[in-house]
Amino acid sequence: MKKTLDFVALGDITTDAFIRIKDASVNCDINREHCKLCFSFGEKVPYEFVEVVRAVGNSPNAAVSASRLGLASGLVSNMGDDLNGKECLETLKKEKVNSEFVKTHKDKETNYHYVLWYEEERTILIKHQEYDYKFPDIPAPRWLYLSSLAENSLPYHHEIAKWLKNHPETKLAFQPGTFQIKLGSEQLADIYSVSELFFCNVGEAKRILKTSERDVKKLLSGIHELGPKIAVITDGPNGAYAHDGKECWYMPMYPDPKPPFERTGAGDSFSSTFTAAMALGFDIPTALMWGPVNSMSVVQQIGAQKGLLTRKQLEKYLAEAPTDYKPKRL
C-alpha cells in the first residue's frame, strides 16, 4: 500500500442475485411487524427477471460509498478462487477501492446470496462461507468500518479489538450484521467498547438490548451504555436518531423523488455516508443530513451500490433540500 487509507471496511463480500417476483403476498401482524413473504408451496413460481450484482455486502458497500465520496478507501475481506471472486475484484477495481488485503482462499467458494425481490422490499437468502479469518498487517487507517462476518468469526473480532486498542489513532464504526447481532453484546463487548460509531435499526437495537422497549431515546441510551461513543439508530421512512452521551438528535428522511424501487443497501448507504462525513471532519448534525440523501438515491436503483452518490451529487441534493430538512435536538 503506497499511502495510508482514510477508510478501510472489514467484512464479507458477496454477489447478490436479485430475483424479481410478482406472484406472492405479504402477511403481517397488526403492527406490521414479523411480516412473512408467501408464495405457493410445491408449485412452479414465475419470476420476472434476475439481475446479478457483484462485490456487495455491508462492508464492500461501505467501501464503495466512501470511495465515491472522495475518501481513499480499501476493503479487508475473504473470497474463494472462483469466477465469482474474480468478478468481485474487478468491480472493486472499477470503484477505486483498494483490494490489496482481500484474501483469496484456494478451493473455497465466494459468497453468493439470493434476493427475493417483491414490490419495493427484499428477503435475502444468505450463506456465509467460513474462512480462516486473520487480521492483516495494514498501515493504520483513519477509520475502520466493521460489519457482517460469518458465525466462526468471534476470535477475529477479538483480534480486531486488540489491534484497535494498540492503534488509538484509528476510529471504529461498527454496523453489526446478522451473525454479529446473534453473537450478542456480551461476546462482542470488546468491540462495543472500542467503537466510535455504532449503527443499527430499531428492530436490531431491541434484539441487541433484549428488550421490547419502543422509545428510541431509551434504545439510544442502552446502546451507548454498551460502549460506543456515538449511537445511531435508523427507523426506515420514519428517519434516524443519534446520541453522543450528552445530546440526542432526530433527522427526517430525505424526500423520495418517486416511490422506492428496491430497498437493498438503504441502511449501508446511510451508515457509511454518516461515517464518511465524520471522516471528512464534519459534526454529527451534518453527518445526519448526509446519510439520508444517499439512502434516498440508493433505493431508486437495483442493488446497494448503483445509486451511491459522489460528494458533488450529494451536495447538490443538500442545496435543493426542503427548508425543514435539518436535524432536531430531542
C-alpha positions, 0 to 999 in steps of 0.5 A: 500500500503506497499511502495510508487509507482514510477508510478501510471496511472489514467484512464479507463480500458477496454477489447478490442475485436479485430475483424479481417476483410478482406472484406472492403476498405479504402477511403481517401482524397488526403492527406490521411487524414479523411480516412473512413473504408467501408464495405457493408451496410445491408449485412452479413460481414465475419470476420476472427477471434476475439481475446479478450484482457483484462485490456487495455486502455491508462492508464492500458497500461501505467501501464503495460509498466512501470511495465515491465520496472522495475518501481513499478507501480499501476493503479487508475481506475473504473470497474463494478462487472462483469466477465469482471472486474474480468478478468481485475484484474487478468491480472493486477495481472499477470503484477505486477501492483498494483490494490489496488485503482481500484474501483469496482462499484456494478451493473455497467458494465466494459468497453468493446470496439470493434476493427475493425481490417483491414490490419495493422490499427484499428477503435475502437468502444468505450463506456465509462461507467460513474462512480462516479469518486473520487480521492483516498487517495494514498501515493504520487507517483513519477509520475502520468500518466493521460489519457482517462476518460469518458465525466462526468469526468471534476470535477475529473480532477479538483480534480486531479489538486488540489491534484497535486498542494498540492503534488509538489513532484509528476510529471504529464504526461498527454496523453489526450484521446478522451473525454479529447481532446473534453473537450478542453484546456480551461476546462482542463487548470488546468491540462495543467498547472500542467503537466510535460509531455504532449503527443499527435499526430499531428492530436490531437495537431491541434484539441487541438490548433484549428488550421490547422497549419502543422509545428510541431515546431509551434504545439510544441510551442502552446502546451507548451504555454498551460502549460506543461513543456515538449511537445511531439508530435508523427507523426506515421512512420514519428517519434516524436518531443519534446520541453522543452521551450528552445530546440526542438528535432526530433527522427526517428522511430525505424526500423520495423523488418517486416511490422506492424501487428496491430497498437493498443497501438503504441502511449501508448507504446511510451508515457509511455516508454518516461515517464518511462525513465524520471522516471528512471532519464534519459534526454529527448534525451534518453527518445526519443530513448526509446519510439520508440523501444517499439512502434516498438515491440508493433505493431508486436503483437495483442493488446497494451500490448503483445509486451511491452518490459522489460528494458533488451529487450529494451536495447538490441534493443538500442545496435543493433540500426542503427548508425543514430538512435539518436535524432536531435536538430531542 
